[in-house]
Amino acid sequence: MEHITLLIGIVIVTALVFDFTNGFHDTANAMATTISTGALGPRVAVAMSAVLNLVGAFLSVEVAKTISGGIIDEGSGIKPEVIFAGLVGAILWNLVTWLAGLPSSSSHALFGGLIGATVVSVGMDGVNSDAIVMKVLIPAVAAPVVAGIATVAATRLTYRLAHNRAEADTAKGYRAGQIASAALVSLAHGTNDAQKTMGVITLALVTGGVIAPDSDPPMWVIVSAGLAIALGTYLGGWRIIRTMGKGITDIQPPQGFAAQTGAATVILASSHIGFALSTTQVCSGAVMGAGVGRKGGVVRWSTAGRMVAAWVLTLPAAGLVAGGAALLAGQGNGGIAAVAVLAVLGCGVIWVLSRRKPVDASNVNAPSVEPTEPVGVVTAAVRSVAPPPAGKAASAADGSDASSESESAPTPATAGTGSTS
């Protein structure tokens, strides 16, 4: 085995930087609803999530194997600088979507970056198209839909089981349930997303001749990837937490519990079978499902539409940036240095722009910039087949619009639920 070269060292550091951005970009997946309902304070929530992300990194290596030997062909002639370019594309897209407060997929940014850089460097032969379709694209479409449908059912069941109980009687139980389910999502996130960085570092070690093809990630890779994502998680991606917790729908504790439980189930199942899905898409789909599942709940489909647009753009956008970086990095050491300098400058500009309107633990639960939204076609269609609330069946039978109007926005008491502990 050869020693780690300077270039491979640069790739490893860049991969850990991506892992760090993945951590604060995806903190919202586990903790947005818990923070928005007041089940946990913001700082306590992100600290708990960070610890469990670290623990989750040690539970499995199946997703890491998918990255290191599934998406990209190890024997296609790709070099460490190609992986470096792919990581640069992923990092920049992560930061752009973080600045916009959009919960896009860090996983797909990574996949897009690796694919774009590989195609530019060695052509389509370096990409395993079947693996991309089966283990990336199909889960990308199916996972948020499955999580959303499961959460709609779980939300309705939760409210049905508690419909004869006063809110004060169930508040403590739902708070405990939210904390437990948020912990499960954090653990699941560690088993899925931390492994992606492990896979990238392992791929770099294989392409550099440091370890043999098809090797499992070395222990030091597992430890470093777990620590990097945990540190990023602890810093908290407050902009995206605000969008997930307040921007999509007004979350009540029963909805938060249902959404997190449904999301954790889907993520853990995918990690077990090696599907490198997007935890962001799963959790976002679950939050939308929670909004649809509660009678009177409103999903802000304009916000959801921007999220979906970011999801669609993630793979090609990260791929284009990474492809350009690969062209430049392929010019030799000078090109690699230029890519590194441009990446640092890009990150710096994004950071400066973010300071114009900072979001942190002190204002993450501030009211959404879109407090209300008319009932859309999707919400109206779902409600048309749902049983009307008790006492309103008569007016619904008469074709009155009063019932639907009263349900189109939460009452003041409901709206305030998300900001109290």
Sine and cosine of phi, psi and omega as CSV:
sin_phi,cos_phi,sin_psi,cos_psi,sin_omega,cos_omega
0.00,0.00,0.61,-0.79,0.02,-1.00
-1.00,0.07,0.30,-0.95,0.07,-1.00
-0.98,0.18,0.33,-0.94,0.05,-1.00
-0.95,0.32,0.83,-0.56,0.01,-1.00
-0.99,0.10,0.15,-0.99,0.03,-1.00
-0.87,0.50,-0.67,0.74,-0.02,-1.00
-0.90,0.44,-0.70,0.72,0.02,-1.00
-0.90,0.43,-0.59,0.81,0.07,-1.00
-0.87,0.49,-0.66,0.75,0.04,-1.00
-0.89,0.45,-0.67,0.75,0.02,-1.00
-0.89,0.46,-0.68,0.73,-0.01,-1.00
-0.89,0.46,-0.71,0.71,0.01,-1.00
-0.89,0.46,-0.68,0.73,0.02,-1.00
-0.89,0.45,-0.63,0.78,0.03,-1.00
-0.89,0.45,-0.63,0.78,0.02,-1.00
-0.94,0.33,-0.53,0.85,0.11,-0.99
-0.90,0.44,-0.69,0.72,0.08,-1.00
-0.86,0.51,-0.68,0.73,0.01,-1.00
-0.86,0.51,-0.64,0.77,0.05,-1.00
-0.89,0.46,-0.73,0.68,0.02,-1.00
-0.91,0.42,-0.57,0.82,0.07,-1.00
-0.86,0.50,-0.64,0.77,-0.01,-1.00
-0.88,0.47,-0.80,0.60,-0.05,-1.00
-0.98,0.22,-0.38,0.93,0.06,-1.00
-0.94,0.34,-0.54,0.84,-0.13,-0.99
-0.95,-0.32,0.14,0.99,0.07,-1.00
-0.82,0.57,-0.58,0.82,-0.03,-1.00
-0.86,0.50,-0.49,0.87,-0.05,-1.00
-0.83,0.56,-0.67,0.74,-0.06,-1.00
-1.00,-0.02,-0.58,0.82,-0.27,-0.96
-0.90,-0.44,-0.09,1.00,-0.07,-1.00
-0.87,0.50,-0.76,0.66,-0.04,-1.00
-0.94,0.33,-0.57,0.82,0.02,-1.00
-0.91,0.42,-0.63,0.78,0.03,-1.00
-0.95,0.30,-0.66,0.75,-0.08,-1.00
-0.92,0.39,-0.51,0.86,0.03,-1.00
-1.00,0.02,-0.12,0.99,0.00,-1.00
0.99,0.15,0.20,0.98,0.01,-1.00
-0.89,0.45,-0.56,0.83,0.10,-1.00
-0.68,-0.73,0.51,-0.86,0.13,-0.99
-0.93,0.37,0.45,-0.89,-0.07,-1.00
-0.83,0.57,-0.73,0.69,-0.06,-1.00
-0.94,0.35,-0.66,0.75,0.03,-1.00
-0.89,0.45,-0.64,0.77,-0.03,-1.00
-0.89,0.46,-0.74,0.67,-0.05,-1.00
-0.94,0.33,-0.51,0.86,0.05,-1.00
-0.91,0.41,-0.70,0.71,0.03,-1.00
-0.89,0.46,-0.66,0.75,-0.01,-1.00
-0.90,0.44,-0.62,0.78,-0.01,-1.00
-0.89,0.45,-0.71,0.70,-0.01,-1.00
-0.88,0.47,-0.69,0.72,-0.05,-1.00
-0.96,0.29,-0.49,0.87,0.13,-0.99
-0.88,0.47,-0.66,0.76,0.02,-1.00
-0.90,0.43,-0.70,0.72,0.03,-1.00
-0.89,0.46,-0.68,0.73,-0.04,-1.00
-0.89,0.46,-0.46,0.89,-0.02,-1.00
-0.90,0.45,-0.35,0.94,-0.06,-1.00
-0.99,-0.11,-0.02,1.00,-0.17,-0.99
-1.00,0.07,-0.37,0.93,-0.07,-1.00
-0.32,-0.95,0.36,-0.93,0.10,-0.99
-0.78,-0.63,0.25,0.97,-0.07,-1.00
-0.91,0.42,-0.68,0.73,0.02,-1.00
-0.92,0.39,-0.61,0.79,0.04,-1.00
-0.86,0.51,-0.62,0.78,0.03,-1.00
-0.91,0.41,-0.59,0.81,0.04,-1.00
-0.88,0.47,-0.65,0.76,-0.01,-1.00
-0.95,0.31,-0.75,0.67,-0.15,-0.99
-0.96,0.28,-0.50,0.87,-0.06,-1.00
-0.75,-0.66,0.17,0.99,-0.07,-1.00
-0.92,-0.40,-0.81,0.59,-0.08,-1.00
-0.95,0.31,-0.72,0.70,-0.04,-1.00
-0.93,-0.36,0.66,-0.75,0.01,-1.00
-0.98,0.21,0.91,-0.41,-0.05,-1.00
-0.88,0.47,-0.49,0.87,-0.06,-1.00
-1.00,-0.09,0.27,0.96,-0.07,-1.00
-1.00,0.07,-0.05,1.00,0.01,-1.00
0.99,-0.12,0.18,0.98,0.03,-1.00
-0.94,0.33,0.51,-0.86,-0.05,-1.00
-0.90,-0.43,0.26,-0.96,-0.02,-1.00
-0.82,0.57,-0.55,0.84,-0.01,-1.00
-0.91,0.42,-0.43,0.90,0.07,-1.00
-0.93,0.38,-0.68,0.73,0.04,-1.00
-0.91,0.42,-0.63,0.78,0.05,-1.00
-0.85,0.52,-0.73,0.69,0.01,-1.00
-0.89,0.46,-0.66,0.75,0.03,-1.00
-0.88,0.48,-0.64,0.77,0.01,-1.00
-0.92,0.38,-0.60,0.80,0.03,-1.00
-0.88,0.47,-0.70,0.71,0.04,-1.00
-0.87,0.49,-0.66,0.75,-0.01,-1.00
-0.92,0.38,-0.67,0.74,-0.02,-1.00
-0.90,0.44,-0.72,0.69,-0.04,-1.00
-0.90,0.44,-0.65,0.76,0.03,-1.00
-0.92,0.39,-0.64,0.77,0.06,-1.00
-0.84,0.54,-0.69,0.72,-0.05,-1.00
-0.95,0.30,-0.59,0.81,0.05,-1.00
-0.89,0.46,-0.73,0.68,-0.01,-1.00
-0.94,0.33,-0.53,0.85,0.12,-0.99
-0.89,0.46,-0.68,0.73,0.02,-1.00
-0.86,0.51,-0.63,0.78,0.00,-1.00
-0.99,0.16,-0.11,0.99,-0.02,-1.00
0.95,0.31,0.42,0.91,-0.05,-1.00
-0.98,-0.18,0.82,-0.57,0.03,-1.00
-0.98,0.22,0.95,0.31,0.05,-1.00
-1.00,0.09,0.04,-1.00,-0.14,-0.99
-1.00,-0.04,0.90,-0.43,0.13,-0.99
-0.90,0.43,-0.57,0.82,0.01,-1.00
-0.88,0.47,-0.73,0.68,-0.03,-1.00
-0.95,0.32,-0.49,0.87,0.12,-0.99
-0.89,0.46,-0.66,0.75,0.03,-1.00
-0.91,0.41,-0.72,0.69,0.01,-1.00
-0.88,0.47,-0.72,0.70,0.00,-1.00
-0.87,0.49,-0.67,0.74,0.02,-1.00
-0.89,0.45,-0.72,0.69,0.00,-1.00
-0.91,0.42,-0.67,0.75,-0.01,-1.00
-0.92,0.40,-0.72,0.70,-0.02,-1.00
-0.88,0.48,-0.71,0.71,0.00,-1.00
-0.92,0.40,-0.61,0.79,-0.01,-1.00
-0.93,0.37,-0.69,0.72,-0.01,-1.00
-0.88,0.47,-0.68,0.73,0.00,-1.00
-0.91,0.41,-0.60,0.80,-0.11,-0.99
-0.99,0.11,-0.72,0.69,-0.09,-1.00
-0.81,-0.58,-0.02,1.00,0.03,-1.00
1.00,-0.03,0.01,-1.00,-0.06,-1.00
-0.91,0.41,-0.35,0.94,0.00,-1.00
-0.90,0.43,-0.34,0.94,0.00,-1.00
-0.99,0.13,-0.07,1.00,-0.06,-1.00
-0.92,-0.38,0.74,-0.67,0.07,-1.00
-1.00,0.06,1.00,-0.05,-0.11,-0.99
-0.87,0.49,-0.65,0.76,-0.02,-1.00
-0.88,0.47,-0.66,0.75,0.01,-1.00
-0.91,0.41,-0.61,0.79,0.02,-1.00
-0.89,0.45,-0.69,0.72,-0.01,-1.00
-0.92,0.40,-0.75,0.66,-0.13,-0.99
-0.97,0.23,-0.58,0.82,-0.12,-0.99
-0.94,-0.34,-0.06,1.00,0.02,-1.00
-0.81,-0.58,-0.86,0.50,-0.13,-0.99
-0.93,0.36,-0.74,0.67,0.00,-1.00
-0.89,0.46,-0.73,0.68,0.09,-1.00
-0.87,0.49,-0.54,0.84,-0.01,-1.00
-0.89,0.45,-0.59,0.81,0.01,-1.00
-0.99,0.14,-0.68,0.73,-0.14,-0.99
-0.98,0.21,-0.64,0.77,-0.17,-0.99
-0.87,0.49,-0.77,0.63,0.00,-1.00
-0.91,0.41,-0.52,0.85,0.04,-1.00
-0.92,0.38,-0.73,0.68,0.02,-1.00
-0.88,0.48,-0.71,0.70,0.01,-1.00
-0.89,0.45,-0.64,0.77,0.01,-1.00
-0.91,0.41,-0.71,0.70,0.00,-1.00
-0.90,0.43,-0.68,0.73,0.01,-1.00
-0.88,0.47,-0.61,0.79,-0.03,-1.00
-0.96,0.27,-0.57,0.82,0.10,-0.99
-0.84,0.54,-0.75,0.66,0.00,-1.00
-0.90,0.44,-0.68,0.73,-0.02,-1.00
-0.91,0.41,-0.63,0.78,0.00,-1.00
-0.90,0.43,-0.72,0.69,0.00,-1.00
-0.90,0.43,-0.64,0.77,0.03,-1.00
-0.90,0.43,-0.66,0.75,0.00,-1.00
-0.88,0.48,-0.72,0.69,0.00,-1.00
-0.93,0.38,-0.58,0.81,0.00,-1.00
-0.91,0.41,-0.66,0.75,-0.02,-1.00
-0.92,0.39,-0.47,0.88,-0.07,-1.00
-0.96,-0.29,0.24,0.97,-0.15,-0.99
-0.93,0.36,-0.36,0.93,0.01,-1.00
-0.99,-0.11,0.08,1.00,-0.03,-1.00
-0.95,-0.31,0.59,-0.81,0.06,-1.00
-0.93,0.36,0.51,-0.86,-0.04,-1.00
-0.85,0.52,-0.60,0.80,-0.01,-1.00
-0.90,0.43,-0.52,0.86,-0.02,-1.00
-0.95,0.30,-0.50,0.87,-0.07,-1.00
-0.99,-0.16,-0.17,0.98,-0.12,-0.99
-0.86,0.51,-0.70,0.71,-0.04,-1.00
-0.90,0.44,-0.68,0.74,0.00,-1.00
-0.90,0.43,-0.67,0.75,0.02,-1.00
-0.92,0.38,-0.57,0.82,0.03,-1.00
-0.89,0.46,-0.72,0.69,0.03,-1.00
-0.90,0.44,-0.64,0.77,0.02,-1.00
-0.90,0.44,-0.64,0.77,0.03,-1.00
-0.90,0.43,-0.67,0.74,0.00,-1.00
-0.89,0.46,-0.70,0.72,-0.01,-1.00
-0.91,0.42,-0.69,0.73,-0.03,-1.00
-0.94,0.33,-0.57,0.82,0.07,-1.00
-0.90,0.43,-0.62,0.78,0.06,-1.00
-0.89,0.46,-0.63,0.78,0.01,-1.00
-0.92,0.40,-0.64,0.76,0.04,-1.00
-0.90,0.44,-0.67,0.74,0.01,-1.00
-0.88,0.47,-0.68,0.73,0.04,-1.00
-0.88,0.47,-0.69,0.72,0.01,-1.00
-0.90,0.44,-0.62,0.78,0.02,-1.00
-0.88,0.47,-0.64,0.77,0.04,-1.00
-0.90,0.43,-0.61,0.79,0.00,-1.00
-0.94,0.34,-0.41,0.91,-0.07,-1.00
-0.98,-0.19,-0.84,0.54,-0.16,-0.99
-0.98,0.20,-0.61,0.79,0.03,-1.00
-0.88,0.47,-0.53,0.85,-0.01,-1.00
-0.92,0.38,-0.44,0.90,-0.01,-1.00
-0.91,0.42,-0.65,0.76,0.07,-1.00
-0.93,0.37,-0.62,0.78,0.10,-1.00
-0.83,0.56,-0.68,0.73,0.00,-1.00
-0.90,0.44,-0.65,0.76,0.00,-1.00
-0.91,0.41,-0.71,0.71,0.01,-1.00
-0.90,0.44,-0.66,0.76,0.04,-1.00
-0.88,0.47,-0.65,0.76,0.05,-1.00
-0.88,0.47,-0.66,0.75,0.03,-1.00
-0.90,0.44,-0.64,0.77,0.02,-1.00
-0.92,0.40,-0.59,0.81,0.03,-1.00
-0.93,0.37,-0.74,0.68,-0.03,-1.00
-0.91,0.42,-0.44,0.90,0.03,-1.00
-1.00,0.00,0.06,1.00,0.03,-1.00
0.96,0.27,0.29,0.96,-0.03,-1.00
-0.98,0.18,-0.62,0.78,0.06,-1.00
-0.77,-0.64,0.27,-0.96,-0.04,-1.00
-0.97,0.23,0.48,-0.88,0.10,-1.00
-0.83,0.56,0.49,-0.87,0.02,-1.00
0.92,0.40,0.29,0.96,0.04,-1.00
-0.98,0.21,0.49,-0.87,0.16,-0.99
-0.96,0.29,0.40,-0.92,0.06,-1.00
-0.87,0.49,0.73,-0.68,0.09,-1.00
-0.88,0.48,0.38,-0.93,-0.05,-1.00
-0.86,0.50,-0.62,0.78,-0.01,-1.00
-0.91,0.42,-0.47,0.88,0.07,-1.00
-0.94,0.35,-0.69,0.72,0.01,-1.00
-0.88,0.47,-0.71,0.70,-0.02,-1.00
-0.90,0.44,-0.74,0.68,-0.05,-1.00
-0.92,0.40,-0.64,0.77,0.03,-1.00
-0.91,0.41,-0.65,0.76,0.03,-1.00
-0.89,0.45,-0.67,0.74,0.00,-1.00
-0.92,0.39,-0.64,0.77,-0.03,-1.00
-0.91,0.42,-0.71,0.70,-0.02,-1.00
-0.94,0.33,-0.53,0.85,0.04,-1.00
-0.92,0.39,-0.67,0.74,0.02,-1.00
-0.90,0.44,-0.70,0.72,0.04,-1.00
-0.88,0.47,-0.64,0.77,0.03,-1.00
-0.89,0.46,-0.66,0.75,-0.04,-1.00
-0.90,0.44,-0.56,0.83,0.02,-1.00
-0.93,0.37,-0.44,0.90,0.11,-0.99
0.98,0.19,0.82,-0.57,0.09,-1.00
-1.00,-0.05,0.97,0.25,-0.23,-0.97
-0.88,0.47,-0.54,0.84,0.00,-1.00
-0.89,0.46,-0.70,0.71,-0.04,-1.00
-0.97,0.24,-0.53,0.85,0.09,-1.00
-0.86,0.51,-0.66,0.75,0.02,-1.00
-0.89,0.45,-0.69,0.72,0.00,-1.00
-0.89,0.45,-0.73,0.69,-0.04,-1.00
-0.92,0.38,-0.63,0.78,-0.09,-1.00
-1.00,0.10,-0.50,0.86,-0.10,-1.00
-0.83,-0.55,-0.41,0.91,-0.17,-0.99
-1.00,0.07,-0.44,0.90,-0.06,-1.00
-1.00,0.03,-0.73,0.68,0.02,-1.00
-0.37,-0.93,0.24,-0.97,0.05,-1.00
-1.00,0.02,0.95,-0.30,-0.13,-0.99
-1.00,0.06,0.78,-0.63,0.19,-0.98
-0.98,-0.19,0.35,-0.94,-0.05,-1.00
-0.79,0.62,-0.68,0.73,0.02,-1.00
-0.88,0.47,-0.60,0.80,0.03,-1.00
-0.93,0.38,-0.66,0.75,0.02,-1.00
-0.88,0.48,-0.67,0.74,0.03,-1.00
-0.89,0.46,-0.71,0.70,-0.02,-1.00
-0.91,0.41,-0.67,0.74,-0.05,-1.00
-0.91,0.42,-0.71,0.71,-0.05,-1.00
-0.94,0.35,-0.60,0.80,0.02,-1.00
-0.91,0.41,-0.70,0.71,0.03,-1.00
-0.89,0.46,-0.68,0.74,-0.01,-1.00
-0.91,0.42,-0.69,0.73,-0.02,-1.00
-0.89,0.46,-0.62,0.78,0.01,-1.00
-0.88,0.47,-0.71,0.71,-0.01,-1.00
-0.92,0.40,-0.67,0.74,-0.05,-1.00
-0.92,0.39,-0.71,0.70,-0.02,-1.00
-0.90,0.43,-0.63,0.78,0.03,-1.00
-0.90,0.44,-0.65,0.76,-0.01,-1.00
-0.93,0.36,-0.61,0.79,0.03,-1.00
-0.90,0.45,-0.60,0.80,-0.03,-1.00
-0.90,0.44,-0.58,0.81,-0.05,-1.00
-0.99,-0.17,0.04,1.00,0.10,-1.00
1.00,0.07,0.29,0.96,0.08,-1.00
-0.99,0.16,0.87,-0.50,0.00,-1.00
-1.00,0.03,0.92,0.40,-0.07,-1.00
-0.99,0.15,0.12,-0.99,0.01,-1.00
-1.00,0.00,0.91,-0.42,0.07,-1.00
-0.90,0.43,-0.50,0.87,0.03,-1.00
-0.89,0.46,-0.73,0.69,-0.01,-1.00
-0.91,0.42,-0.63,0.78,0.03,-1.00
-0.88,0.48,-0.77,0.64,-0.06,-1.00
-0.93,0.36,-0.59,0.81,0.06,-1.00
-0.91,0.41,-0.68,0.74,0.07,-1.00
-0.88,0.48,-0.61,0.79,0.02,-1.00
-0.92,0.39,-0.65,0.76,0.02,-1.00
-0.90,0.43,-0.67,0.74,0.06,-1.00
-0.89,0.45,-0.64,0.77,0.05,-1.00
-0.88,0.47,-0.61,0.79,0.04,-1.00
-0.91,0.42,-0.60,0.80,0.04,-1.00
-0.92,0.39,-0.66,0.75,0.02,-1.00
-0.94,0.34,-0.56,0.83,-0.11,-0.99
-0.96,0.29,-0.39,0.92,0.00,-1.00
-1.00,-0.03,0.79,-0.61,0.07,-1.00
-0.89,0.45,0.77,-0.63,-0.05,-1.00
1.00,-0.01,-0.16,0.99,0.02,-1.00
-0.97,0.24,0.54,-0.84,0.00,-1.00
-0.85,-0.53,0.83,-0.56,0.14,-0.99
-1.00,-0.05,0.79,-0.61,0.01,-1.00
-0.99,0.12,1.00,-0.04,-0.14,-0.99
-0.94,0.35,-0.35,0.94,0.07,-1.00
-0.92,0.39,-0.67,0.74,0.08,-1.00
-0.91,0.41,-0.69,0.72,0.02,-1.00
-0.87,0.49,-0.61,0.79,0.01,-1.00
-0.90,0.44,-0.64,0.77,0.05,-1.00
-0.91,0.41,-0.61,0.80,0.05,-1.00
-0.89,0.46,-0.73,0.69,-0.01,-1.00
-0.89,0.45,-0.63,0.78,0.05,-1.00
-0.87,0.49,-0.65,0.76,0.04,-1.00
-0.91,0.42,-0.62,0.79,0.04,-1.00
-0.86,0.50,-0.72,0.70,-0.04,-1.00
-0.91,0.41,-0.60,0.80,-0.06,-1.00
-0.98,0.18,-0.32,0.95,-0.17,-0.99
-0.86,0.52,-0.81,0.59,-0.02,-1.00
-0.84,0.54,-0.81,0.58,-0.02,-1.00
-0.93,0.38,-0.60,0.80,-0.03,-1.00
-0.92,0.40,-0.75,0.66,0.04,-1.00
-0.89,0.45,-0.59,0.80,0.02,-1.00
-0.90,0.43,-0.65,0.76,0.01,-1.00
-0.91,0.41,-0.71,0.71,0.02,-1.00
-0.89,0.46,-0.70,0.71,-0.01,-1.00
-0.91,0.41,-0.60,0.80,0.04,-1.00
-0.89,0.46,-0.69,0.73,0.06,-1.00
-0.90,0.44,-0.65,0.76,0.04,-1.00
-0.90,0.43,-0.60,0.80,0.02,-1.00
-0.91,0.41,-0.65,0.76,0.05,-1.00
-0.86,0.51,-0.69,0.72,-0.03,-1.00
-0.94,0.33,-0.68,0.73,-0.02,-1.00
-0.91,0.41,-0.43,0.90,0.00,-1.00
-0.95,0.31,-0.09,1.00,-0.01,-1.00
-1.00,0.10,0.01,1.00,0.02,-1.00
0.91,-0.41,-0.24,-0.97,-0.06,-1.00
-0.88,0.48,-0.61,0.80,0.04,-1.00
-0.89,0.46,-0.65,0.76,0.03,-1.00
-0.91,0.41,-0.65,0.76,0.03,-1.00
-0.89,0.46,-0.68,0.73,0.03,-1.00
-0.89,0.45,-0.65,0.76,0.01,-1.00
-0.89,0.45,-0.67,0.75,0.04,-1.00
-0.87,0.49,-0.68,0.73,-0.01,-1.00
-0.89,0.46,-0.69,0.72,-0.01,-1.00
-0.90,0.43,-0.71,0.70,0.00,-1.00
-0.89,0.45,-0.61,0.80,0.02,-1.00
-0.90,0.43,-0.70,0.71,0.01,-1.00
-0.89,0.45,-0.68,0.74,0.03,-1.00
-0.89,0.47,-0.69,0.73,0.03,-1.00
-0.87,0.49,-0.70,0.72,0.03,-1.00
-0.89,0.46,-0.64,0.77,0.00,-1.00
-0.90,0.44,-0.69,0.73,0.02,-1.00
-0.88,0.48,-0.70,0.72,0.00,-1.00
-0.89,0.46,-0.65,0.76,0.02,-1.00
-0.89,0.46,-0.70,0.72,0.02,-1.00
-0.88,0.48,-0.68,0.73,0.02,-1.00
-0.89,0.45,-0.57,0.82,-0.02,-1.00
-0.93,0.37,-0.39,0.92,-0.03,-1.00
-0.97,0.22,-0.17,0.98,0.02,-1.00
-0.92,0.39,-0.64,0.77,0.05,-1.00
-0.73,-0.68,0.98,0.22,-0.09,-1.00
-0.93,0.37,0.59,-0.81,0.11,-0.99
-0.83,-0.55,0.79,-0.61,0.00,-1.00
-0.60,-0.80,-0.21,-0.98,-0.07,-1.00
-0.89,0.46,-0.41,0.91,-0.06,-1.00
-0.98,0.21,-0.43,0.90,-0.05,-1.00
-0.80,-0.60,0.25,0.97,-0.06,-1.00
-0.90,0.43,-0.45,0.89,0.00,-1.00
-0.99,-0.12,0.28,0.96,0.09,-1.00
-0.89,0.46,0.47,-0.88,-0.03,-1.00
-0.83,0.56,0.55,-0.83,0.01,-1.00
-0.90,0.44,0.48,-0.88,0.07,-1.00
-0.94,0.34,-0.21,0.98,0.04,-1.00
-0.83,-0.55,0.97,0.23,-0.14,-0.99
-0.92,0.39,-0.49,0.87,-0.01,-1.00
-0.68,-0.73,0.36,-0.93,0.04,-1.00
-0.42,-0.91,0.69,-0.73,0.02,-1.00
-0.86,0.52,0.44,-0.90,0.04,-1.00
-0.90,0.43,0.82,-0.57,-0.03,-1.00
-1.00,0.03,0.00,-1.00,-0.05,-1.00
-0.90,0.44,-0.67,0.75,-0.05,-1.00
-0.91,0.42,-0.76,0.65,0.00,-1.00
-0.88,0.47,-0.68,0.73,0.00,-1.00
-0.88,0.47,-0.63,0.77,-0.01,-1.00
-0.91,0.41,-0.66,0.75,0.01,-1.00
-0.90,0.43,-0.68,0.74,-0.02,-1.00
-0.93,0.37,-0.47,0.89,-0.04,-1.00
-0.91,0.41,-0.39,0.92,0.01,-1.00
-0.96,-0.29,0.06,1.00,0.01,-1.00
-1.00,-0.09,0.55,-0.84,0.04,-1.00
-0.88,0.48,0.70,-0.72,0.00,-1.00
-0.94,0.34,0.41,-0.91,0.04,-1.00
-0.88,0.48,0.45,-0.89,-0.01,-1.00
-0.85,0.53,0.65,-0.76,0.02,-1.00
1.00,0.03,-0.15,0.99,-0.03,-1.00
-0.91,-0.42,0.05,1.00,-0.05,-1.00
-0.90,0.45,-0.60,0.80,-0.05,-1.00
-0.91,0.42,-0.72,0.70,-0.02,-1.00
-0.92,0.40,-0.55,0.83,0.04,-1.00
-0.91,0.40,-0.63,0.77,0.01,-1.00
-0.91,0.41,-0.51,0.86,0.01,-1.00
-0.99,0.16,-0.03,1.00,0.01,-1.00
0.99,0.14,0.26,0.97,-0.02,-1.00
-0.94,0.35,0.58,-0.82,0.03,-1.00
-1.00,-0.05,-0.07,1.00,-0.10,-0.99
-0.89,0.46,-0.63,0.78,-0.04,-1.00
-0.90,0.44,-0.74,0.67,-0.04,-1.00
-0.92,0.40,-0.53,0.84,0.02,-1.00
-0.92,0.38,-0.64,0.77,0.00,-1.00
-0.93,0.37,-0.43,0.90,0.00,-1.00
-1.00,0.04,-0.20,0.98,-0.12,-0.99
-0.96,0.29,-0.24,0.97,0.06,-1.00
-0.60,-0.80,0.60,-0.80,-0.01,-1.00
-0.93,0.37,0.46,-0.89,0.07,-1.00
-0.93,0.37,0.29,-0.96,0.03,-1.00
-0.82,0.57,-0.60,0.80,0.00,-1.00
-0.91,0.41,-0.66,0.75,0.01,-1.00
-0.91,0.41,-0.69,0.72,-0.05,-1.00
-0.89,0.45,-0.49,0.87,-0.02,-1.00
-0.99,0.16,-0.22,0.98,-0.07,-1.00
-0.87,0.50,-0.61,0.79,-0.10,-0.99
-0.94,0.34,-0.23,0.97,-0.08,-1.00
-0.93,-0.36,0.16,0.99,0.02,-1.00
-0.90,-0.45,0.45,-0.89,-0.02,-1.00
-0.98,-0.18,0.00,0.00,0.00,0.00
